[in-house]
Amino acid sequence: MPSPTTPADQTQLKRSLGLFDSTMLVAGSMIGSGIFIVSAEMARNVGSPGWLLISWLITGVLTLTAALSYGELAAMMPRAGGQYVYLREAFSPLWGFLYGWTLFMVIQTGTIAAVGVAFARYLGVLWPTISETSYLIPPLHISAGYAVSLSTAQLMAILVILFLTWTNSQGIKYGKRVQNFFTVAKLGSLLGLIAAGIFLGWNRETVAANFGDAWTARGFIPVSPGLTPESMFGLLVALCVAQTGSLFSADAWNNITFTAGEVQNPRRNVPLSLAFGTGIVIALYLLANVAYLVVLPLAQVQNAPLDRVAAAMAGAVFPGVGAVLMAIAIMISTFGCINGMILAGARAFFAMAQDGLFFRRAASINKASVPGAALLFQALWTAVLVLPRTYNPATQAYGNLYSNLLDYVISSALIFYILTIAGVFVLRKRRPDAERPYRAFGYPVVPALYIAGAAVILALLFAYRVSTTLPGLIIVVLGVPVYFLFRRAVN
């Protein structure tokens, strides 16, 4: 019989995800295309090999700390919806909704759209017909800075998203099989890239230059005029700004909490999968950056064509075929990432709908015992986000709207992470007798350190990256009137 706090439909979800499946979902959702690209901009921010590695280490500590803290909430409330549920229970339904609103509008759907186009771009290396400049519908300008188009790359991204939405609608067993296969494949690909760099591409002169002078800033782009990583405060700001790239690359580890209603023995397996999955990925990310730095001089990392650091490294190790090998590796990585995020995200919207805070149809499950309607709503909005383009009249270059939205929302995501971990403290006080099969590691010191560290990063982003942080806050705030509209509709 369902508990008073568990909607009846949630009892019909099938607990089909074991510890291995859950760990693969954590790791697979985290590894997309970011690790192969963002180190270039991070290196331009911090200006030295040593501080580049420290940047990734900071991301690793923050991510692992957050994951270990989330484990307590996941063990307390092992239900579909995850972080949405934690914020609702710790603070109020409004805070849960604002997270779910941002998740639907940008965080989950925007990331799926971005990774879908990344898949198509690298498919274009093997099949040149797939290109963002090969148009089925040329750009239609809707304002000075925005247009809508349908290129072959955009079409391919939409088709991949729809295909994986369909496979996930056929039952959790199909989604987990795809996830397990592609996560194992992408972990193998990333390990292969690391091994190739360290064992085949080791360049003594490069190692001497990068690690013999690991801390002197060079080749950097100042965060703002006069503020450079050559000063202590400038370095602190540069490290915080660099977290935009690395935290984005390491994000989505919390997706397993959305699927807790389908995890076997969730009070044990969700916390363990969070620890194992994030630990594996962070270790690989650090090793990947070591591989970049033993093959490529820092200047080549900073100025890799189109920021494709991994491709530049692969080209140096395997001249002539490196680009093809990296294209295949990134296609495997992005395909698995899309599948994991599609699988997990729909469960959050399903939980919101059961509370009357999303489209009512999304509260149902289909014959395969998965939230088919929520999967469909997620796919449709994601496809919409693939179509708009940004336009720079000065360079006549087109970008992607979701790329801007993702920049905007990094700060908002940090706000919700901070609030969720603060929820550990709130619920310890409010519900001291609640069953806690797992307790946050190092409580209260470790969760408090995360809150403090993330708050410093957030404050400096708001101070020095206003153009990309304030719009994210606006997206969150716009959810407030929408929340009351949903509440009014229910009542």
KAPEFEN-V756445 format. One record per residue. N is the residue number from 1. BURIAL is b if it has 16 or more other C-alpha atoms within 10 Angstrom, else e. D_CENTER is the distance of its C-alpha to the mean C-alpha in Angstrom with 1 decimal. Layout:
n=N burial=BURIAL d_center=D_CENTER
n=N burial=BURIAL d_center=D_CENTER
//
This chain:
n=1 burial=e d_center=35.6
n=2 burial=e d_center=32.5
n=3 burial=e d_center=32.3
n=4 burial=e d_center=33.0
n=5 burial=e d_center=29.3
n=6 burial=e d_center=28.1
n=7 burial=e d_center=28.5
n=8 burial=e d_center=30.7
n=9 burial=b d_center=28.4
n=10 burial=b d_center=25.8
n=11 burial=e d_center=28.6
n=12 burial=e d_center=28.7
n=13 burial=b d_center=25.2
n=14 burial=b d_center=25.8
n=15 burial=b d_center=24.7
n=16 burial=e d_center=24.0
n=17 burial=b d_center=21.0
n=18 burial=b d_center=22.5
n=19 burial=b d_center=21.1
n=20 burial=e d_center=20.4
n=21 burial=b d_center=18.6
n=22 burial=b d_center=16.5
n=23 burial=b d_center=15.6
n=24 burial=b d_center=14.8
n=25 burial=b d_center=12.4
n=26 burial=b d_center=10.6
n=27 burial=b d_center=10.8
n=28 burial=b d_center=10.4
n=29 burial=b d_center=7.1
n=30 burial=b d_center=5.8
n=31 burial=b d_center=8.1
n=32 burial=b d_center=7.9
n=33 burial=b d_center=10.0
n=34 burial=b d_center=8.8
n=35 burial=b d_center=11.1
n=36 burial=b d_center=13.9
n=37 burial=b d_center=13.9
n=38 burial=b d_center=12.8
n=39 burial=b d_center=15.6
n=40 burial=b d_center=18.1
n=41 burial=b d_center=17.3
n=42 burial=b d_center=16.8
n=43 burial=b d_center=20.2
n=44 burial=b d_center=21.7
n=45 burial=b d_center=20.7
n=46 burial=b d_center=22.1
n=47 burial=b d_center=24.8
n=48 burial=b d_center=25.4
n=49 burial=b d_center=24.3
n=50 burial=b d_center=24.7
n=51 burial=b d_center=22.6
n=52 burial=b d_center=19.8
n=53 burial=b d_center=19.8
n=54 burial=e d_center=20.1
n=55 burial=b d_center=17.1
n=56 burial=b d_center=15.0
n=57 burial=b d_center=17.2
n=58 burial=b d_center=16.5
n=59 burial=b d_center=12.7
n=60 burial=b d_center=13.8
n=61 burial=e d_center=16.3
n=62 burial=b d_center=14.2
n=63 burial=b d_center=11.5
n=64 burial=b d_center=14.4
n=65 burial=b d_center=16.4
n=66 burial=b d_center=14.1
n=67 burial=b d_center=13.7
n=68 burial=b d_center=17.5
n=69 burial=b d_center=18.2
n=70 burial=b d_center=16.2
n=71 burial=b d_center=18.3
n=72 burial=b d_center=21.4
n=73 burial=b d_center=20.2
n=74 burial=b d_center=19.0
n=75 burial=b d_center=22.5
n=76 burial=b d_center=24.2
n=77 burial=b d_center=22.7
n=78 burial=b d_center=21.7
n=79 burial=b d_center=21.4
n=80 burial=b d_center=19.1
n=81 burial=b d_center=16.9
n=82 burial=b d_center=15.6
n=83 burial=b d_center=14.4
n=84 burial=b d_center=16.3
n=85 burial=b d_center=19.4
n=86 burial=b d_center=19.1
n=87 burial=b d_center=19.1
n=88 burial=b d_center=21.9
n=89 burial=b d_center=24.0
n=90 burial=b d_center=23.6
n=91 burial=b d_center=24.2
n=92 burial=e d_center=25.0
n=93 burial=b d_center=24.0
n=94 burial=b d_center=23.4
n=95 burial=b d_center=20.5
n=96 burial=b d_center=19.1
n=97 burial=b d_center=19.5
n=98 burial=b d_center=18.0
n=99 burial=b d_center=14.7
n=100 burial=b d_center=15.1
n=101 burial=b d_center=16.3
n=102 burial=b d_center=13.4
n=103 burial=b d_center=11.0
n=104 burial=b d_center=13.4
n=105 burial=b d_center=14.3
n=106 burial=b d_center=11.1
n=107 burial=b d_center=7.8
n=108 burial=b d_center=7.9
n=109 burial=b d_center=10.6
n=110 burial=b d_center=9.8
n=111 burial=b d_center=6.6
n=112 burial=b d_center=9.0
n=113 burial=b d_center=11.7
n=114 burial=b d_center=10.4
n=115 burial=b d_center=9.7
n=116 burial=b d_center=13.0
n=117 burial=b d_center=14.9
n=118 burial=b d_center=13.7
n=119 burial=b d_center=15.2
n=120 burial=b d_center=18.3
n=121 burial=b d_center=18.7
n=122 burial=b d_center=19.1
n=123 burial=b d_center=21.2
n=124 burial=b d_center=23.3
n=125 burial=b d_center=24.2
n=126 burial=e d_center=26.0
n=127 burial=e d_center=27.1
n=128 burial=e d_center=27.8
n=129 burial=e d_center=28.6
n=130 burial=b d_center=24.8
n=131 burial=b d_center=24.2
n=132 burial=b d_center=22.8
n=133 burial=b d_center=26.4
n=134 burial=e d_center=28.1
n=135 burial=b d_center=28.6
n=136 burial=e d_center=29.7
n=137 burial=e d_center=29.7
n=138 burial=e d_center=30.0
n=139 burial=b d_center=28.3
n=140 burial=e d_center=29.9
n=141 burial=e d_center=29.8
n=142 burial=e d_center=29.4
n=143 burial=e d_center=29.7
n=144 burial=e d_center=30.2
n=145 burial=e d_center=26.5
n=146 burial=b d_center=25.0
n=147 burial=b d_center=25.8
n=148 burial=b d_center=25.0
n=149 burial=b d_center=25.3
n=150 burial=b d_center=24.9
n=151 burial=b d_center=24.8
n=152 burial=b d_center=24.9
n=153 burial=b d_center=21.3
n=154 burial=b d_center=20.2
n=155 burial=b d_center=22.4
n=156 burial=b d_center=21.0
n=157 burial=b d_center=17.4
n=158 burial=b d_center=18.8
n=159 burial=e d_center=20.9
n=160 burial=b d_center=18.2
n=161 burial=b d_center=16.2
n=162 burial=b d_center=19.6
n=163 burial=e d_center=20.6
n=164 burial=b d_center=17.8
n=165 burial=b d_center=18.2
n=166 burial=b d_center=21.9
n=167 burial=b d_center=21.5
n=168 burial=b d_center=19.5
n=169 burial=b d_center=22.2
n=170 burial=b d_center=24.7
n=171 burial=b d_center=23.8
n=172 burial=b d_center=21.4
n=173 burial=e d_center=23.3
n=174 burial=e d_center=22.4
n=175 burial=b d_center=18.6
n=176 burial=b d_center=18.7
n=177 burial=e d_center=21.0
n=178 burial=b d_center=18.8
n=179 burial=b d_center=15.8
n=180 burial=b d_center=18.1
n=181 burial=e d_center=19.8
n=182 burial=b d_center=16.9
n=183 burial=b d_center=15.0
n=184 burial=b d_center=18.4
n=185 burial=b d_center=19.0
n=186 burial=b d_center=15.8
n=187 burial=b d_center=16.5
n=188 burial=e d_center=20.1
n=189 burial=b d_center=19.2
n=190 burial=b d_center=17.2
n=191 burial=b d_center=20.2
n=192 burial=e d_center=22.5
n=193 burial=b d_center=21.1
n=194 burial=b d_center=21.4
n=195 burial=e d_center=24.9
n=196 burial=b d_center=26.0
n=197 burial=b d_center=25.2
n=198 burial=b d_center=26.8
n=199 burial=e d_center=29.7
n=200 burial=e d_center=30.6
n=201 burial=b d_center=29.4
n=202 burial=b d_center=30.5
n=203 burial=b d_center=32.4
n=204 burial=e d_center=34.7
n=205 burial=e d_center=35.2
n=206 burial=b d_center=31.5
n=207 burial=b d_center=31.0
n=208 burial=e d_center=34.0
n=209 burial=b d_center=32.8
n=210 burial=b d_center=29.2
n=211 burial=e d_center=30.0
n=212 burial=e d_center=33.6
n=213 burial=e d_center=32.5
n=214 burial=b d_center=29.0
n=215 burial=b d_center=29.0
n=216 burial=e d_center=30.9
n=217 burial=b d_center=28.9
n=218 burial=b d_center=29.5
n=219 burial=e d_center=28.0
n=220 burial=b d_center=25.8
n=221 burial=b d_center=25.2
n=222 burial=b d_center=26.2
n=223 burial=b d_center=23.7
n=224 burial=e d_center=26.7
n=225 burial=e d_center=30.4
n=226 burial=e d_center=32.0
n=227 burial=b d_center=28.9
n=228 burial=b d_center=28.2
n=229 burial=b d_center=26.8
n=230 burial=b d_center=30.5
n=231 burial=e d_center=31.1
n=232 burial=e d_center=29.6
n=233 burial=e d_center=28.2
n=234 burial=b d_center=26.9
n=235 burial=b d_center=25.2
n=236 burial=b d_center=23.6
n=237 burial=b d_center=22.3
n=238 burial=b d_center=21.1
n=239 burial=b d_center=19.2
n=240 burial=b d_center=17.5
n=241 burial=b d_center=16.8
n=242 burial=b d_center=15.4
n=243 burial=b d_center=12.7
n=244 burial=b d_center=11.1
n=245 burial=b d_center=10.2
n=246 burial=b d_center=9.8
n=247 burial=b d_center=7.7
n=248 burial=b d_center=5.1
n=249 burial=b d_center=5.8
n=250 burial=b d_center=6.0
n=251 burial=b d_center=3.3
n=252 burial=b d_center=4.0
n=253 burial=b d_center=7.3
n=254 burial=b d_center=9.0
n=255 burial=b d_center=9.1
n=256 burial=b d_center=12.4
n=257 burial=b d_center=14.0
n=258 burial=b d_center=14.0
n=259 burial=b d_center=16.1
n=260 burial=b d_center=18.4
n=261 burial=b d_center=21.3
n=262 burial=b d_center=21.3
n=263 burial=b d_center=21.0
n=264 burial=b d_center=24.4
n=265 burial=b d_center=25.6
n=266 burial=b d_center=22.4
n=267 burial=b d_center=23.9
n=268 burial=b d_center=23.9
n=269 burial=b d_center=21.3
n=270 burial=b d_center=18.2
n=271 burial=b d_center=18.7
n=272 burial=b d_center=19.6
n=273 burial=b d_center=16.7
n=274 burial=b d_center=14.3
n=275 burial=b d_center=16.6
n=276 burial=b d_center=17.1
n=277 burial=b d_center=13.6
n=278 burial=b d_center=12.1
n=279 burial=b d_center=15.5
n=280 burial=e d_center=15.6
n=281 burial=b d_center=12.4
n=282 burial=b d_center=13.2
n=283 burial=e d_center=16.7
n=284 burial=b d_center=15.9
n=285 burial=b d_center=13.9
n=286 burial=b d_center=17.0
n=287 burial=b d_center=19.3
n=288 burial=b d_center=17.8
n=289 burial=b d_center=18.4
n=290 burial=b d_center=21.9
n=291 burial=b d_center=22.5
n=292 burial=b d_center=21.8
n=293 burial=b d_center=24.2
n=294 burial=b d_center=27.0
n=295 burial=b d_center=27.2
n=296 burial=b d_center=26.5
n=297 burial=b d_center=28.2
n=298 burial=b d_center=26.0
n=299 burial=b d_center=27.3
n=300 burial=b d_center=26.0
n=301 burial=b d_center=22.5
n=302 burial=b d_center=22.6
n=303 burial=b d_center=24.2
n=304 burial=b d_center=22.7
n=305 burial=e d_center=23.3
n=306 burial=e d_center=20.4
n=307 burial=b d_center=18.5
n=308 burial=b d_center=18.3
n=309 burial=b d_center=19.1
n=310 burial=b d_center=18.8
n=311 burial=b d_center=21.0
n=312 burial=b d_center=23.5
n=313 burial=b d_center=23.7
n=314 burial=b d_center=24.2
n=315 burial=b d_center=26.8
n=316 burial=b d_center=28.6
n=317 burial=b d_center=28.8
n=318 burial=b d_center=29.6
n=319 burial=e d_center=31.3
n=320 burial=e d_center=31.5
n=321 burial=e d_center=29.1
n=322 burial=b d_center=26.1
n=323 burial=b d_center=24.5
n=324 burial=b d_center=25.0
n=325 burial=b d_center=23.8
n=326 burial=b d_center=20.5
n=327 burial=b d_center=20.2
n=328 burial=b d_center=20.7
n=329 burial=b d_center=18.3
n=330 burial=b d_center=15.4
n=331 burial=b d_center=16.5
n=332 burial=b d_center=16.4
n=333 burial=b d_center=13.0
n=334 burial=b d_center=11.5
n=335 burial=b d_center=13.9
n=336 burial=b d_center=12.8
n=337 burial=b d_center=9.1
n=338 burial=b d_center=10.4
n=339 burial=b d_center=12.8
n=340 burial=b d_center=10.8
n=341 burial=b d_center=8.7
n=342 burial=b d_center=12.2
n=343 burial=b d_center=14.0
n=344 burial=b d_center=12.2
n=345 burial=b d_center=11.6
n=346 burial=b d_center=15.3
n=347 burial=b d_center=16.5
n=348 burial=b d_center=15.3
n=349 burial=b d_center=17.2
n=350 burial=b d_center=20.0
n=351 burial=b d_center=20.5
n=352 burial=b d_center=20.6
n=353 burial=b d_center=23.2
n=354 burial=b d_center=25.2
n=355 burial=b d_center=25.5
n=356 burial=b d_center=26.7
n=357 burial=b d_center=23.7
n=358 burial=b d_center=22.5
n=359 burial=b d_center=24.5
n=360 burial=b d_center=27.1
n=361 burial=e d_center=26.8
n=362 burial=b d_center=23.3
n=363 burial=b d_center=24.9
n=364 burial=b d_center=26.6
n=365 burial=b d_center=25.9
n=366 burial=e d_center=27.5
n=367 burial=e d_center=30.0
n=368 burial=e d_center=27.4
n=369 burial=b d_center=26.4
n=370 burial=b d_center=22.9
n=371 burial=b d_center=21.8
n=372 burial=b d_center=22.7
n=373 burial=b d_center=23.2
n=374 burial=b d_center=19.8
n=375 burial=b d_center=18.3
n=376 burial=b d_center=20.6
n=377 burial=b d_center=19.8
n=378 burial=b d_center=16.0
n=379 burial=b d_center=17.0
n=380 burial=e d_center=19.6
n=381 burial=b d_center=17.5
n=382 burial=b d_center=14.8
n=383 burial=b d_center=17.9
n=384 burial=e d_center=19.2
n=385 burial=b d_center=16.3
n=386 burial=b d_center=16.9
n=387 burial=b d_center=20.4
n=388 burial=b d_center=20.8
n=389 burial=b d_center=21.2
n=390 burial=b d_center=21.7
n=391 burial=b d_center=25.0
n=392 burial=e d_center=26.5
n=393 burial=e d_center=30.3
n=394 burial=e d_center=31.2
n=395 burial=e d_center=29.5
n=396 burial=e d_center=29.5
n=397 burial=e d_center=26.0
n=398 burial=b d_center=23.5
n=399 burial=e d_center=19.7
n=400 burial=b d_center=17.2
n=401 burial=b d_center=16.9
n=402 burial=b d_center=13.2
n=403 burial=b d_center=12.6
n=404 burial=b d_center=14.6
n=405 burial=b d_center=13.1
n=406 burial=b d_center=9.6
n=407 burial=b d_center=11.7
n=408 burial=b d_center=13.6
n=409 burial=b d_center=11.0
n=410 burial=b d_center=9.5
n=411 burial=b d_center=12.9
n=412 burial=b d_center=13.0
n=413 burial=b d_center=9.9
n=414 burial=b d_center=11.9
n=415 burial=b d_center=14.9
n=416 burial=b d_center=13.8
n=417 burial=b d_center=12.8
n=418 burial=b d_center=16.2
n=419 burial=b d_center=17.9
n=420 burial=b d_center=16.7
n=421 burial=b d_center=17.9
n=422 burial=b d_center=21.0
n=423 burial=b d_center=21.5
n=424 burial=b d_center=22.4
n=425 burial=b d_center=25.3
n=426 burial=b d_center=26.3
n=427 burial=b d_center=26.5
n=428 burial=e d_center=28.4
n=429 burial=e d_center=30.9
n=430 burial=e d_center=31.0
n=431 burial=e d_center=31.0
n=432 burial=e d_center=32.5
n=433 burial=e d_center=33.9
n=434 burial=e d_center=30.9
n=435 burial=e d_center=30.2
n=436 burial=b d_center=27.6
n=437 burial=e d_center=27.6
n=438 burial=b d_center=25.0
n=439 burial=b d_center=25.2
n=440 burial=b d_center=22.6
n=441 burial=b d_center=23.3
n=442 burial=e d_center=25.4
n=443 burial=e d_center=25.7
n=444 burial=e d_center=26.5
n=445 burial=e d_center=26.0
n=446 burial=b d_center=22.5
n=447 burial=b d_center=20.8
n=448 burial=b d_center=22.9
n=449 burial=b d_center=21.8
n=450 burial=b d_center=18.1
n=451 burial=b d_center=19.2
n=452 burial=e d_center=21.4
n=453 burial=b d_center=19.1
n=454 burial=b d_center=16.3
n=455 burial=e d_center=19.1
n=456 burial=e d_center=20.5
n=457 burial=b d_center=17.4
n=458 burial=b d_center=17.1
n=459 burial=e d_center=20.9
n=460 burial=b d_center=21.0
n=461 burial=b d_center=18.2
n=462 burial=b d_center=20.3
n=463 burial=e d_center=23.4
n=464 burial=b d_center=22.5
n=465 burial=b d_center=19.7
n=466 burial=e d_center=21.3
n=467 burial=e d_center=20.8
n=468 burial=b d_center=17.0
n=469 burial=b d_center=16.8
n=470 burial=b d_center=19.8
n=471 burial=b d_center=18.7
n=472 burial=b d_center=15.5
n=473 burial=b d_center=18.1
n=474 burial=e d_center=20.3
n=475 burial=b d_center=17.8
n=476 burial=b d_center=17.7
n=477 burial=e d_center=21.5
n=478 burial=e d_center=22.2
n=479 burial=b d_center=21.0
n=480 burial=e d_center=24.1
n=481 burial=e d_center=26.7
n=482 burial=b d_center=24.8
n=483 burial=b d_center=24.7
n=484 burial=e d_center=28.5
n=485 burial=e d_center=29.1
n=486 burial=b d_center=27.5
n=487 burial=e d_center=29.6
n=488 burial=e d_center=32.6
n=489 burial=e d_center=32.2
n=490 burial=e d_center=32.0
n=491 burial=e d_center=35.1
//
